[in-house]
Structures are given as C-alpha cells and as structure tokens.
C-alpha cells in the first residue's frame, strides 16, 4: 500500500478508504485493486466518470507508477454508488 499511496500523492490524489485488495479514492472516477502480481494494480473505471479528465488521470498514474516499479493496468468498468 505504501508505494501506491506515494503514487497517488505524487499526482495530487488521495485515497479515502482501503478494504482488502481495493483502494477507494477521494473522487469516484475509478478505484484501484491490487492484482495477484505484487507490482501490478488494476484501475477499475466508474461508468459515470468523465472520460476526458479520466484519460489524463490514468496516464499520470501510470507514469508515476513506473517510477515506483509498479504497473497500473486497465481493469473493468464498474458502477460506484
């Protein structure tokens, strides 16, 4: 969790809640899930997220994740309520 938290903080994002393998962010555009491989994190996108801003956020996360030897991968589409 420490490296993921550093990635989030470096992008100006923060998480509001972590539960088992899920990380819920302060905004609801997407959530993160730890994958089986320790260096991989899945990005699950909210169906209601604004796509233009979302693409920029994901690109920034992926860039910063690589600096921490992590890989942020596209997950599924979810509905976050």
Phi, psi and omega in degrees: 000329184301314181292322178295319177299318178297319178298313180299313181297324181291342178260358182086007178262161177215155178262150180258335186199140174236133180221118183050250183258010182252144176233116179265130182270166179300328175260165184253022181293326178200167174230161183248148177224129176291132179272176180296321177282126188304330183271003183247140178228133179268140176253112178260120188268135176288133180299336182267004183289147176284116189297323183294313178290326181299316181300319179294317179298316181293318179299318179294316177301315181296321178297311181292327179297321181297331177292338179256014183060035175245158175235122176261117185251152176293129178260230180249181173260132182230161173251115181259122181249000000 
